[in-house]
Amino acid sequence: MGAQELRATAKAIVAEGKGLLAMDESNPTCNKRFARLGIPQTEETRRSYRELIVTTPGLGEFISGVILYDETIRQSRKDGNPFVKVITDAGIMPGIKVDTGAKDMAGHPGEKITEGLDGLRDRLAQYSQMGARFAKWRAVITIAAGIPSRGCIEANAHALARYAALCQEAGLVPIVEPEVLMDGEHTLERCCEVTEEALRTVFNQLYTQRVALECMILKPNMVLPGRDCPKQDSVEEVADATVTCLLRAVPAAVPGIAFLSGGQSGELASARLNAMNVRFKSRLPWALAFSFARAIQQPALEIWQGDEAHVSAAQQALYHRARCNSAARLGQYRPEMENNVG
Ligand code: 13P
């Protein structure tokens, strides 16, 4: 696949009014979310839940692509129709998470390094053959006393850039995700500082590793106060801080920025994305979109509870969150939309 096709795929991921639905929870993460709701943690329940998501009627109106996990990309609907085909037939692009997880970083207490580069070229070739159009790799940066360290930021940025170069070689658009976690008591200003440093380091590494910026999507955190910070800033303050930070650190050649939700509620994630688009959209070089997992899926998962009888109601809740986020992309989200599910 040439650069032109990669560029077209990257643009299609952030097409007007659309964004990504992340459903790439690893088995342990998916099981943890199921356990909390008393849902059995088996391959079959994970398959059923993913079937619920990809068969949601009308999802393609708002969702350009879904991010799958290795187990999921190989699974099928109950009637035998492979998920990749179901997704593609719905006008949605399949993507795949390719990192193998954030592990404790040697010599860096409290910090993580994401693994998965060994054998990645071969895995990417396989996923491409299976129909994947893009890939995702998540790096995790933690804010606490004395961290993040330069060592952690540099090692993760280097791995992200090596991954992104391999993706482009394989004809897949890399979704580059350096996530600064919202866990902790830190302020919005501290998150802004750390996010800016992380992004600058990532883009330096992307340049060094010869990654074409036109053929990638950035998936960052929003700039937020820590979950336990006594001062919780307004939607407008978050929107301003996030866009200011991104303008300083993200080159204009990048076609799109698709935020992760990181543990925000669905409503807040929509409201904050909306505020960014209302206040800045006409002045920004890149599209501001979404690539949420929890902020799109959570209500649907809670309604489903593993019960076949709840599938339709859960799908309505999923469709609703996708619609709210699509509206947020256009600066047309209103809190009153929340009263009108289904
Ligand atoms: P959340 O939106 O739940 O943070 O997940 C996004 C994601 O893909 C994390 O890697």
Residues whose N, C-alpha, C, O or C-beta is under 5 A from the ligand:
A	BS01	13P	A22 R138 L260 S261 G262 G263 S291 F292 A293 R294 A295
